[in-house]
């Protein structure tokens, strides 16, 4: 159709059939497309509404709007750069991110009770009540526990929905249906259905939901419409006031290992943190946890007693029960998470009446479905080994990245132990998912990866640390734990590389920003802490070098503004740091380089985008 000089081309993306019988619609306000002032004056506040036919009447389309306009008085057309349908959705999603500290309660959207208004707007009250939910909170391992749980129940034959956070590369990773990220077509359909409803129904008193709340509500919409048998929900932050905690009657709850993280929000003691996590407990609903520090366990038990919750400690999985296979997720700590997942699945099966799959704790072997689920579980960015694809094509095994999203003091210990063992020739489990499935995520066979590493193992090895953490975390707690734990296993980094995250914190998308004019003050702080730690270690070991100049910033034009110290570098962007690593490898073909990427799941995702291209 044509209105004046604005041409609109629109195609529709259908919603999957759901219990809600409203026809999907797409509403656009022209003002949202930054039209020229003249068009805004003529048409504002005109809103265009397009209502699509019933979902079964359309297939294979996605929403897209292109507006072509000619400014009055000019003889040439100016076309707004076209965004893909997915980019358009990411732009809308980015508008929900607030540029303020997570501990700041000034925004009305932080009022927890608003979540129930949002649920009413989306008509999700009854669907959520009927959903058979497994709800998991914790500081460490809650995501891995959810992944194990989903994989087990999927292998038991159930249709599964899994909601986790954060995503590493693509926001669709947060929504898994039957073990696979939701497809783009379905994501767009459900996204716009929810987003447009909120745009129509929110107000000054009930504003648009904030970023994570919108994603959690979107997950409920997806799982309800897709009619999953079980919804596994990972708490985003805390528990009591988390958006996922609107579920009033889950089938079973779990609390993974507790530690010090998000203290600016959850409290400064393990007891306070445990109290927030226990906020997911519901009266009479059974709950499981793992062995915890006494202070945390005491609070969990008190909260459980107040709500008549039967709280049980799940024992770590005995590796002998895996019939000779390995866990799909690497690291000794995963046996703790696997044990919790087994307890959650067993209880879910029992409470939902599925007695045909029987697991008794005194059995020495797990059911076949449980073993398969545990062995084939996959979760990016957790103890994951990925050769750099660019260098791999030139020389196999010369540049390998070791990813772990550890970001708490306790996780630093676990991460360091895993990395130290992995680089010292123990490749038999370098990617357990690969060894159980016969391939890794890059598509190379496990045998070929083994061969590449075998050849590379003949070369001298050098370790680098690629690190960043959020400013709300204390690097004085993280970096010493990491350095000392690695040193206890004989691993010393030649250099630590500090970078800002590539992903723009206030914008969602998969594209790489090119602007390198960023504030590096935080990364320079991390560098100073690291240099002090190395110096202190050398003094303790009587290996003291001349350190008079160690904090002098050296700018090397070839490195495009990298700030270099003796034991570390600060790069203005991640791509520059990756290119520096690649150049280093090319200049020294007699060595292999092993890079530990940790401190932030956001950083892990950013690096994965670059090295898996």
C-alpha positions as CSV (number, residue, x, y, z in Angstrom):
1,X,0.0,0.0,0.0
2,X,1.0,3.6,-0.3
3,X,0.4,6.6,1.9
4,X,1.8,9.8,0.5
5,X,5.4,9.1,-0.4
6,X,5.9,6.3,2.1
7,X,5.9,2.8,0.6
8,X,5.4,-0.2,2.9
9,X,6.4,-3.7,2.1
10,X,5.3,-6.2,4.7
11,X,5.4,-10.0,5.0
12,X,4.1,-12.0,8.0
13,X,5.6,-14.6,10.2
14,X,3.0,-16.9,11.7
15,X,2.8,-18.0,15.3
16,X,2.9,-21.7,16.0
17,X,-0.5,-23.0,17.0
18,X,-1.1,-22.3,20.7
19,X,-3.8,-22.5,23.2
20,X,-4.4,-18.8,22.7
21,X,-6.9,-18.3,19.9
22,X,-6.2,-14.6,19.2
23,X,-5.0,-14.0,15.7
24,X,-1.4,-12.7,15.6
25,X,-1.0,-9.1,14.6
26,X,1.9,-6.8,14.0
27,X,1.6,-3.1,14.9
28,X,4.0,-0.4,13.8
29,X,4.2,3.2,14.8
30,X,5.9,5.1,12.1
31,X,7.8,7.1,14.7
32,X,9.8,4.0,15.6
33,X,11.5,4.1,12.2
34,X,13.0,7.5,12.6
35,X,11.1,9.0,9.7
36,X,12.0,12.6,8.6
37,X,10.3,15.4,10.5
38,X,7.9,16.2,7.6
39,X,6.6,12.6,7.4
40,X,6.3,12.6,11.2
41,X,4.3,15.8,11.1
42,X,1.9,14.5,8.4
43,X,1.2,11.1,9.8
44,X,1.9,11.1,13.5
45,X,0.4,9.6,15.5
46,X,-0.9,7.3,12.8
47,X,-0.4,3.7,13.6
48,X,-0.6,1.0,11.0
49,X,-2.1,-2.4,12.1
50,X,-1.7,-5.5,10.0
51,X,-3.5,-8.6,11.0
52,X,-2.3,-11.9,9.5
53,X,-4.6,-14.8,8.6
54,X,-4.8,-17.8,10.8
55,X,-1.3,-19.5,11.3
56,X,-2.2,-22.5,9.1
57,X,-2.9,-20.2,6.2
58,X,0.7,-18.9,6.0
59,X,4.1,-20.5,6.2
60,X,7.7,-19.6,5.5
61,X,7.5,-15.9,6.0
62,X,9.1,-13.5,8.5
63,X,8.1,-10.0,9.4
64,X,10.0,-7.2,7.6
65,X,9.3,-3.6,7.0
66,X,11.1,-1.4,4.6
67,X,10.2,2.3,4.2
68,X,11.3,4.2,1.2
69,X,10.8,8.0,1.4
70,X,11.4,11.0,-0.7
71,X,12.0,14.2,1.2
72,X,9.8,17.1,0.1
73,X,11.6,19.6,-2.2
74,X,14.3,17.1,-3.1
75,X,14.4,15.2,-6.4
76,X,16.2,12.1,-5.1
77,X,15.0,9.1,-3.0
78,X,16.7,8.2,0.2
79,X,16.3,4.6,1.3
80,X,16.7,3.7,5.0
81,X,19.3,1.0,5.3
82,X,17.3,-2.3,5.5
83,X,17.5,-4.4,8.6
84,X,16.9,-8.1,8.5
85,X,13.8,-9.3,10.4
86,X,16.1,-10.6,13.1
87,X,18.1,-7.4,13.4
88,X,14.8,-5.5,13.8
89,X,13.8,-7.8,16.7
90,X,17.3,-7.3,18.3
91,X,16.9,-3.6,18.0
92,X,13.5,-3.8,19.8
93,X,14.9,-6.1,22.4
94,X,17.8,-3.7,23.0
95,X,15.4,-1.0,23.8
96,X,14.4,-2.9,27.0
97,X,18.0,-2.8,28.4
98,X,18.4,-0.2,31.2
99,X,21.7,1.7,31.4
100,X,22.0,1.5,35.2
101,X,23.4,-0.7,37.9
102,X,21.5,-3.9,38.6
103,X,21.4,-2.9,42.2
104,X,19.6,0.3,41.5
105,X,15.9,0.0,42.4
106,X,14.8,3.4,41.1
107,X,13.1,2.0,38.0
108,X,9.4,1.1,38.3
109,X,10.1,-2.0,36.2
110,X,12.0,-3.4,39.2
111,X,8.8,-3.8,41.1
112,X,8.4,-7.6,41.4
113,X,4.6,-7.5,41.5
114,X,4.5,-6.0,38.0
115,X,5.4,-9.5,36.7
116,X,1.9,-10.6,37.4
117,X,0.5,-7.7,35.4
118,X,2.7,-8.8,32.5
119,X,1.6,-12.4,32.7
120,X,-2.0,-11.2,32.6
121,X,-1.3,-9.0,29.5
122,X,0.0,-12.1,27.8
123,X,-2.8,-14.3,29.1
124,X,-0.4,-16.7,30.5
125,X,-1.9,-17.3,34.0
126,X,-3.5,-20.7,33.3
127,X,-0.7,-21.9,30.9
128,X,1.9,-21.3,33.7
129,X,-0.2,-23.0,36.3
130,X,-0.4,-26.1,34.1
131,X,3.3,-26.1,33.2
132,X,5.3,-29.0,34.7
133,X,8.3,-27.0,35.8
134,X,11.7,-27.9,37.2
135,X,13.2,-24.7,38.8
136,X,16.9,-24.4,39.6
137,X,18.8,-21.6,41.5
138,X,22.4,-21.4,42.7
139,X,25.7,-19.6,42.3
140,X,27.7,-22.2,40.4
141,X,26.5,-25.0,38.2
142,X,22.8,-24.1,37.9
143,X,23.0,-23.8,34.1
144,X,24.9,-27.1,33.8
145,X,22.4,-28.8,36.1
146,X,19.6,-27.6,33.9
147,X,21.3,-28.8,30.8
148,X,21.9,-32.3,32.3
149,X,18.2,-32.4,33.5
150,X,16.9,-31.4,30.1
151,X,19.1,-34.0,28.3
152,X,18.0,-36.8,30.6
153,X,14.2,-36.1,30.3
154,X,14.5,-35.6,26.5
155,X,16.2,-39.0,26.3
156,X,13.3,-40.4,28.3
157,X,11.0,-39.4,25.5
158,X,9.6,-36.1,26.7
159,X,9.2,-32.8,24.8
160,X,11.4,-30.4,26.7
161,X,11.7,-26.7,27.0
162,X,14.9,-25.2,28.5
163,X,15.4,-21.5,29.5
164,X,19.0,-20.5,30.5
165,X,21.1,-17.3,30.7
166,X,23.1,-15.6,29.5
167,X,23.4,-16.4,25.9
168,X,26.9,-16.4,24.4
169,X,26.5,-15.7,20.7
170,X,22.7,-15.6,19.9
171,X,19.8,-14.7,22.2
172,X,18.0,-17.8,20.8
173,X,20.4,-20.0,22.8
174,X,18.3,-19.1,25.9
175,X,15.3,-21.0,24.5
176,X,15.9,-24.6,23.7
177,X,13.1,-26.9,22.4
178,X,13.9,-30.6,22.5
179,X,17.6,-29.8,23.0
180,X,17.9,-27.3,20.1
181,X,17.9,-23.5,20.1
182,X,14.5,-22.2,18.9
183,X,14.5,-21.5,15.2
184,X,14.6,-18.0,13.9
185,X,11.1,-18.1,12.4
186,X,9.4,-19.3,15.6
187,X,11.5,-16.9,17.7
188,X,10.4,-13.9,15.6
189,X,6.8,-14.9,15.7
190,X,6.7,-15.3,19.5
191,X,8.9,-12.3,20.1
192,X,6.7,-9.8,18.2
193,X,3.5,-11.3,19.6
194,X,4.7,-10.6,23.1
195,X,6.5,-7.3,22.3
196,X,3.5,-5.8,20.5
197,X,1.1,-6.8,23.3
198,X,3.2,-5.0,25.8
199,X,3.5,-2.0,23.6
200,X,-0.3,-1.8,23.4
201,X,-1.1,-2.5,27.0
202,X,1.7,-1.0,29.1
203,X,1.5,2.5,30.6
204,X,3.4,4.9,32.8
205,X,2.3,2.9,35.9
206,X,3.0,-0.5,34.3
207,X,6.0,0.2,32.0
208,X,7.5,-2.1,29.4
209,X,9.2,-5.0,31.1
210,X,13.0,-4.8,31.4
211,X,15.3,-7.0,29.3
212,X,15.6,-10.2,31.4
213,X,11.9,-10.1,32.5
214,X,10.8,-9.8,28.9
215,X,13.0,-12.8,28.0
216,X,11.6,-14.9,30.9
217,X,8.0,-14.0,29.9
218,X,8.8,-14.9,26.3
219,X,10.1,-18.3,27.5
220,X,6.8,-18.9,29.2
221,X,4.9,-18.0,26.0
222,X,7.1,-20.2,23.9
223,X,6.9,-23.2,26.2
224,X,3.1,-22.9,26.6
225,X,2.5,-22.5,22.9
226,X,4.8,-25.4,22.0
227,X,3.1,-27.6,24.6
228,X,6.3,-28.9,26.2
229,X,6.0,-31.8,28.7
230,X,8.5,-30.2,31.0
231,X,9.9,-26.7,31.3
232,X,13.4,-26.5,33.0
233,X,14.0,-22.9,34.2
234,X,17.4,-21.6,35.3
235,X,17.1,-18.6,37.7
236,X,18.7,-15.5,36.3
237,X,19.8,-13.8,39.5
238,X,19.0,-14.7,43.1
239,X,15.7,-16.5,43.3
240,X,13.1,-14.7,45.4
241,X,12.6,-11.8,43.1
242,X,13.8,-13.4,39.8
243,X,11.4,-13.3,36.9
244,X,11.3,-17.1,36.7
245,X,9.9,-17.2,40.2
246,X,6.4,-16.4,39.1
247,X,5.8,-20.2,38.9
248,X,3.8,-20.8,42.0
249,X,3.7,-24.6,41.9
250,X,6.7,-26.2,40.3
251,X,7.1,-30.0,40.3
252,X,10.5,-29.9,42.0
253,X,13.2,-27.3,42.9
254,X,16.9,-27.4,43.0
255,X,19.7,-25.3,44.5
256,X,23.2,-25.9,43.1
257,X,26.5,-24.9,44.8
258,X,26.4,-21.6,46.6
259,X,29.2,-19.1,46.8
260,X,30.0,-15.4,46.7
261,X,28.6,-13.6,43.6
262,X,26.3,-10.7,42.9
263,X,26.9,-9.6,46.4
264,X,25.8,-6.0,45.6
265,X,22.3,-7.4,45.2
266,X,22.1,-10.7,47.2
267,X,24.1,-9.8,50.3
268,X,27.6,-10.1,51.7
269,X,27.3,-13.4,53.6
270,X,26.6,-16.9,52.4
271,X,23.6,-16.9,54.7
272,X,22.1,-13.9,53.0
273,X,22.8,-15.3,49.5
274,X,21.3,-18.7,50.5
275,X,18.2,-16.9,51.7
276,X,17.7,-15.3,48.3
277,X,18.3,-18.5,46.5
278,X,15.8,-20.4,48.8
279,X,13.2,-17.9,47.6
280,X,12.3,-20.4,44.9
281,X,11.1,-22.9,47.5
282,X,7.3,-23.4,47.4
283,X,5.1,-24.8,50.2
284,X,5.1,-28.6,50.0
285,X,7.2,-28.8,46.8
286,X,10.2,-31.1,47.3
287,X,13.6,-29.5,46.8
288,X,17.2,-30.8,46.4
289,X,20.5,-29.2,46.9
290,X,24.2,-30.3,46.9
291,X,26.7,-30.4,49.7
292,X,27.0,-26.7,50.9
293,X,29.1,-24.7,53.3
294,X,27.5,-25.0,56.8
295,X,26.4,-21.3,56.8
296,X,24.5,-21.7,53.6
297,X,23.0,-25.1,54.4
298,X,21.6,-23.9,57.7
299,X,19.7,-21.1,56.0
300,X,18.4,-23.5,53.2
301,X,17.1,-25.9,55.9
302,X,15.4,-23.1,57.8
303,X,13.6,-21.8,54.8
304,X,12.6,-25.3,53.8
305,X,11.2,-26.0,57.3
306,X,9.2,-22.8,57.2
307,X,7.4,-23.9,54.0
308,X,7.1,-27.6,54.8
309,X,9.5,-28.4,52.0
310,X,11.3,-31.7,52.1
311,X,14.9,-30.7,51.4
312,X,17.3,-33.4,50.5
313,X,21.0,-33.3,49.6
314,X,21.7,-35.0,46.3
315,X,25.0,-37.0,46.3
316,X,27.5,-36.4,43.5
317,X,27.2,-38.9,40.7
318,X,29.5,-42.0,41.0
319,X,31.4,-42.1,37.6
320,X,31.0,-46.0,37.7
321,X,27.3,-45.6,37.0
322,X,27.9,-44.2,33.5
323,X,28.6,-47.6,31.9
324,X,32.1,-46.5,30.8
325,X,31.0,-43.2,29.2
326,X,32.0,-39.7,30.2
327,X,29.8,-36.8,31.2
328,X,29.0,-34.5,28.3
329,X,30.2,-31.5,30.3
330,X,33.9,-31.5,31.3
331,X,35.3,-31.1,34.8
332,X,35.2,-33.0,38.1
333,X,32.7,-30.5,39.5
334,X,30.1,-31.6,36.9
335,X,29.6,-34.8,38.9
336,X,28.0,-32.7,41.6
337,X,25.7,-31.0,39.1
338,X,24.9,-34.4,37.5
339,X,23.9,-35.8,40.8
340,X,21.5,-32.9,41.4
341,X,20.1,-33.4,37.9
342,X,19.5,-37.1,38.5
343,X,17.6,-36.3,41.7
344,X,15.5,-33.6,40.0
345,X,14.6,-35.9,37.1
346,X,13.8,-38.9,39.3
347,X,11.5,-36.8,41.4
348,X,9.9,-35.2,38.4
349,X,9.1,-38.6,36.9
350,X,7.7,-39.8,40.1
351,X,5.5,-36.8,40.8
352,X,4.2,-36.6,37.3
353,X,3.2,-40.3,37.3
354,X,5.8,-41.7,34.9
355,X,6.7,-44.8,36.9
356,X,7.7,-46.7,33.7
357,X,11.1,-45.1,34.0
358,X,12.3,-46.3,37.4
359,X,15.4,-45.2,39.2
360,X,16.1,-46.2,42.8
361,X,19.1,-44.7,44.5
362,X,20.4,-48.0,45.7
363,X,20.8,-49.3,42.2
364,X,24.4,-49.5,41.0
365,X,23.5,-48.6,37.4
366,X,21.4,-45.7,36.0
367,X,18.7,-46.3,33.5
368,X,20.0,-46.2,29.9
369,X,18.1,-43.0,29.2
370,X,19.8,-41.3,32.1
371,X,23.2,-42.4,31.0
372,X,22.6,-41.3,27.5
373,X,21.3,-37.9,28.6
374,X,24.3,-37.3,30.9
375,X,26.8,-38.3,28.2
376,X,25.4,-36.3,25.4
377,X,24.6,-33.0,27.3
378,X,26.2,-30.0,25.6
379,X,26.7,-26.4,26.9
380,X,28.8,-23.8,25.2
381,X,31.4,-21.9,27.2
382,X,31.8,-24.3,30.1
383,X,35.1,-26.2,30.0
384,X,35.1,-26.1,26.2
385,X,38.1,-26.4,24.0
386,X,38.0,-24.8,20.6
387,X,41.0,-24.6,18.1
388,X,41.1,-21.2,16.4
389,X,39.6,-21.9,13.0
390,X,41.8,-19.5,11.1
391,X,45.1,-20.8,12.4
392,X,43.8,-24.4,12.4
393,X,43.5,-24.2,8.7
394,X,47.2,-23.2,8.5
395,X,48.6,-25.4,11.2
396,X,46.6,-27.7,13.4
397,X,46.7,-27.2,17.2
398,X,49.0,-24.1,17.2
399,X,46.3,-21.8,18.7
400,X,43.7,-23.4,21.0
401,X,41.2,-21.5,23.2
402,X,40.1,-23.0,26.5
403,X,36.7,-21.5,27.5
404,X,35.2,-21.4,30.9
405,X,32.8,-18.7,32.0
406,X,33.9,-18.8,35.7
407,X,33.3,-15.5,37.4
408,X,33.3,-16.3,41.2
409,X,36.3,-17.0,43.5
410,X,35.3,-20.6,43.9
411,X,34.8,-21.1,40.2
412,X,38.3,-19.7,39.6
413,X,39.7,-22.7,41.5
414,X,37.7,-25.2,39.4
415,X,38.5,-23.4,36.2
416,X,42.2,-23.4,36.9
417,X,42.3,-27.1,37.8
418,X,40.5,-28.0,34.6
419,X,42.7,-25.8,32.4
420,X,45.9,-27.1,34.0
421,X,44.9,-30.7,33.5
422,X,43.6,-30.1,29.9
423,X,46.8,-28.5,28.6
424,X,49.1,-31.1,30.2
425,X,48.3,-33.8,27.6
426,X,45.1,-35.2,29.1
427,X,43.0,-35.0,25.9
428,X,41.1,-38.2,26.4
429,X,38.2,-36.0,27.7
430,X,39.2,-32.8,26.1
431,X,35.7,-32.6,24.8
432,X,33.6,-35.4,26.4
433,X,30.7,-34.5,24.2
434,X,32.9,-35.1,21.2
435,X,34.2,-38.4,22.5
436,X,30.7,-39.6,23.3
437,X,29.2,-38.4,20.0
438,X,32.1,-38.8,17.6
439,X,32.5,-35.1,16.6
440,X,33.0,-31.7,18.1
441,X,31.1,-28.5,17.6
442,X,33.3,-27.4,14.8
443,X,32.4,-30.5,12.8
444,X,35.9,-32.2,12.9
445,X,36.0,-35.7,14.0
446,X,37.3,-36.4,17.5
447,X,40.1,-38.5,16.1
448,X,41.3,-35.7,13.8
449,X,41.3,-33.3,16.8
450,X,43.3,-35.8,18.7
451,X,45.8,-36.1,15.9
452,X,46.2,-32.4,15.6
453,X,46.9,-32.0,19.3
454,X,49.3,-35.0,19.2
455,X,51.3,-33.2,16.5
456,X,51.1,-29.9,18.4
457,X,52.2,-31.6,21.6
458,X,55.7,-32.1,20.1
459,X,56.1,-28.3,20.1
460,X,56.8,-26.1,23.1
461,X,53.7,-24.7,24.8
462,X,53.0,-21.2,25.9
463,X,49.9,-20.2,28.0
464,X,48.1,-16.9,27.8
465,X,45.2,-15.6,29.9
466,X,42.5,-13.7,28.1
467,X,40.4,-12.0,30.9
468,X,37.7,-9.6,31.7
469,X,35.1,-9.4,34.4
470,X,32.3,-7.1,35.2
471,X,33.1,-4.1,37.4
472,X,30.6,-5.2,40.1
473,X,32.9,-8.2,40.8
474,X,36.1,-7.9,42.8
475,X,39.2,-8.8,40.7
476,X,41.2,-8.9,43.9
477,X,39.3,-12.0,44.8
478,X,39.2,-13.5,41.3
479,X,42.7,-13.0,39.8
480,X,44.8,-14.3,42.9
481,X,42.6,-17.4,43.1
482,X,43.2,-18.1,39.4
483,X,46.9,-17.4,39.4
484,X,47.6,-19.5,42.5
485,X,45.5,-22.4,41.5
486,X,47.2,-22.6,38.1
487,X,50.6,-22.2,39.8
488,X,49.9,-25.1,42.1
489,X,49.6,-27.2,39.0
490,X,52.8,-25.9,37.5
491,X,51.0,-23.5,35.0
492,X,52.3,-19.9,34.6
493,X,50.9,-17.5,32.0
494,X,53.5,-15.8,29.8
495,X,51.1,-12.9,29.5
496,X,47.7,-11.9,30.6
497,X,45.6,-10.0,28.0
498,X,42.9,-7.7,29.3
499,X,40.1,-6.5,26.9
500,X,36.7,-4.9,27.0
501,X,33.8,-7.1,26.0
502,X,33.0,-6.8,22.3
503,X,29.3,-7.2,22.9
504,X,27.8,-3.8,23.6
505,X,26.3,-4.2,27.0
506,X,23.3,-2.0,26.1
507,X,22.6,-3.6,22.8
508,X,21.7,-7.2,21.7
509,X,22.9,-8.7,18.4
510,X,25.4,-10.9,16.7
511,X,27.3,-8.2,14.8
512,X,30.7,-7.0,15.9
513,X,30.9,-3.3,16.7
514,X,33.9,-1.5,15.1
515,X,34.2,1.4,17.5
516,X,37.4,1.1,19.5
517,X,37.0,4.4,21.4
518,X,36.2,2.7,24.7
519,X,37.0,3.5,28.3
520,X,39.9,1.1,29.3
521,X,40.2,2.3,32.9
522,X,38.8,-0.9,34.2
523,X,41.1,-3.1,32.1
524,X,44.1,-1.0,33.2
525,X,43.0,-1.7,36.8
526,X,42.9,-5.4,36.1
527,X,46.4,-5.1,34.6
528,X,47.8,-3.3,37.7
529,X,46.4,-6.1,39.9
530,X,47.9,-8.8,37.7
531,X,51.4,-7.1,37.6
532,X,51.4,-6.8,41.4
533,X,50.4,-10.5,41.7
534,X,53.2,-11.6,39.4
535,X,55.7,-9.4,41.2
536,X,54.7,-10.8,44.6
537,X,55.0,-14.3,43.3
538,X,58.5,-13.7,42.1
539,X,59.6,-12.1,45.3
540,X,58.2,-15.1,47.2
541,X,60.1,-17.4,44.9
542,X,63.3,-15.2,44.9
543,X,62.9,-14.8,41.1
544,X,63.0,-11.0,41.2
545,X,63.6,-9.0,38.1
546,X,63.9,-5.3,37.7
547,X,60.4,-4.1,38.3
548,X,61.0,-0.3,38.4
549,X,59.3,0.1,35.1
550,X,56.6,-2.5,35.3
551,X,53.7,-0.1,35.3
552,X,55.0,2.1,32.5
553,X,52.5,2.1,29.7
554,X,54.2,1.3,26.3
555,X,52.2,2.1,23.2
556,X,53.2,0.1,20.1
557,X,51.7,1.5,16.9
558,X,51.7,-2.0,15.3
559,X,49.4,-3.2,18.1
560,X,47.0,-0.3,17.6
561,X,47.2,1.2,21.1
562,X,47.9,-1.8,23.2
563,X,49.2,-0.9,26.7
564,X,52.0,-3.2,27.4
565,X,53.7,-4.2,30.7
566,X,56.2,-6.9,31.4
567,X,53.6,-9.6,32.0
568,X,50.4,-8.2,30.5
569,X,48.8,-6.2,27.7
570,X,45.6,-4.2,27.6
571,X,44.0,-4.1,24.1
572,X,41.4,-1.5,23.1
573,X,39.3,-4.2,21.5
574,X,38.9,-8.0,21.5
575,X,39.5,-8.4,17.7
576,X,42.8,-6.6,18.0
577,X,43.8,-9.0,20.8
578,X,42.8,-12.0,18.8
579,X,44.8,-10.7,15.8
580,X,47.8,-10.2,18.0
581,X,47.6,-13.8,19.2
582,X,47.3,-15.0,15.6
583,X,50.3,-12.9,14.5
584,X,52.3,-14.2,17.4
585,X,51.6,-17.8,16.3
586,X,52.6,-17.1,12.7
587,X,55.9,-15.5,13.9
588,X,56.8,-18.6,15.9
589,X,55.9,-21.8,14.1
590,X,57.9,-23.9,16.6
591,X,55.5,-23.2,19.4
592,X,51.8,-23.9,20.3
593,X,49.7,-21.4,22.2
594,X,47.0,-22.2,24.7
595,X,44.7,-19.4,25.7
596,X,42.4,-19.6,28.8
597,X,39.4,-17.4,28.3
598,X,37.6,-16.7,31.6
599,X,36.1,-14.2,34.0
600,X,33.0,-13.4,32.1
601,X,30.5,-15.4,30.0
602,X,30.0,-12.3,27.9
603,X,33.7,-12.4,27.1
604,X,33.5,-16.2,26.3
605,X,30.7,-15.5,23.9
606,X,32.6,-12.7,22.2
607,X,35.7,-14.8,21.6
608,X,33.6,-17.7,20.4
609,X,32.1,-15.5,17.7
610,X,35.6,-14.6,16.5
611,X,37.4,-18.0,16.6
612,X,34.5,-20.1,15.3
613,X,34.0,-18.0,12.2
